[in-house]
Amino acid sequence: MNEKLKQCPFCGGEAELCYSEVDTFCRKCNVIQETEMWNTRPIEDELRARIAELEAERRWIPVSERLPEANKCVLIYDAGGNMTVDILVKSGGVETYFWLPKYRILFWMPLPEPPVNQLTAHNDTERQDDKSPNNTQTQTIVYGKESEE
């Protein structure tokens, strides 16, 4: 076997080949599995691939690498150590861009999509619920003291 054995999928213990090298076992919990199957973890591999995809999508992008789309809000990080939402403005027909903050921008990141499904009422009942007052609050805490309303 050329590739390194992964840790035990059940306890995280150290794996070891059996004498025949047909099976692999865990020294900690003594589980045994065919060596060919030991490193096969399709769900884990799929999750790792998706995490890597999301991290690449949601990473800080240096302005030296590329600029964001003009006139679209993005999250920025500037030389003053500030993080804020801002916009790169394209001035007229000329390819001149400027940021609105006073510090030099170092990185930017696209904003996530808004939670549309959570904010949109899908039926009359939900619309009515949105209009009803919130009567669940029974007490108010003012300066560390409880008082009944």
Secondary structure, 3 states (H helix, E strand, C coil): CCCCCCCCCCCCCCEEECCCCCEEEECCCCCEEEHHHHCCCHHHHHHHHHHHHHHHHCCCEECCCCCCCCCCEEEEEECCCCEEEEEEEEECCCCEEEECCCCCEEEEEECCCCCHHHHCCCCHHHHHHHHCCCCCCCEEEECCEEEEC
